[in-house]
């Protein structure tokens, strides 16, 4: 069952174990099987360099 990533430790775990996530913006999926390159308090950056604003997006585990 998919889980929402909210905490810093959630994002760090997905980086460490190279686990993909899905990203939603206003209920629309804007990223599938995305691997997180880095994150800070405000943004998440994927492996292709795309930046996502944490306060605007919902980040979900793939499984």
C-alpha positions as CSV (number, residue, x, y, z in Angstrom):
1,X,0.0,0.0,0.0
2,X,1.5,3.4,-1.0
3,X,2.6,5.7,1.8
4,X,2.9,9.5,1.8
5,X,6.4,10.8,2.4
6,X,6.2,13.7,4.9
7,X,9.1,13.6,7.2
8,X,12.8,14.4,6.5
9,X,13.5,10.8,7.5
10,X,11.0,9.5,4.9
11,X,12.8,11.4,2.1
12,X,16.2,10.3,3.3
13,X,15.2,6.7,3.4
14,X,14.0,6.8,-0.2
15,X,17.3,8.4,-1.3
16,X,19.4,5.9,0.6
17,X,17.6,2.8,-0.7
18,X,17.0,4.3,-4.2
19,X,13.3,3.7,-4.0
20,X,11.0,5.4,-6.6
21,X,8.1,7.7,-5.7
22,X,5.1,9.1,-7.4
23,X,4.5,12.9,-7.3
24,X,1.1,14.6,-7.4
25,X,0.2,18.2,-7.8
26,X,-3.4,19.2,-7.1
27,X,-4.5,15.5,-7.4
28,X,-2.8,15.0,-10.8
29,X,0.2,12.7,-11.1
30,X,3.1,14.7,-12.4
31,X,5.9,12.2,-11.8
32,X,6.0,8.4,-11.9
33,X,8.8,6.2,-10.6
34,X,10.8,9.3,-9.7
35,X,14.2,8.8,-7.9
36,X,15.0,11.5,-5.4
37,X,18.5,13.1,-5.9
38,X,18.2,15.5,-2.9
39,X,15.8,17.5,-0.8
40,X,15.7,20.4,1.7
41,X,12.9,22.0,3.7
42,X,11.3,23.6,0.7
43,X,12.1,21.5,-2.4
44,X,12.8,18.0,-3.7
45,X,15.1,17.5,-6.7
46,X,14.9,14.3,-8.8
47,X,17.7,12.6,-10.7
48,X,17.0,14.6,-13.9
49,X,17.3,17.9,-12.0
50,X,13.6,18.7,-11.8
51,X,12.6,20.6,-8.7
52,X,9.3,20.1,-6.9
53,X,8.0,22.4,-4.2
54,X,7.2,20.3,-1.1
55,X,4.3,22.5,0.1
56,X,2.6,22.2,-3.3
57,X,3.1,18.5,-4.0
58,X,2.2,15.2,-2.5
59,X,4.9,12.5,-2.5
60,X,3.8,8.9,-2.4
61,X,5.7,5.6,-2.4
62,X,5.2,3.5,-5.4
63,X,4.4,0.4,-3.4
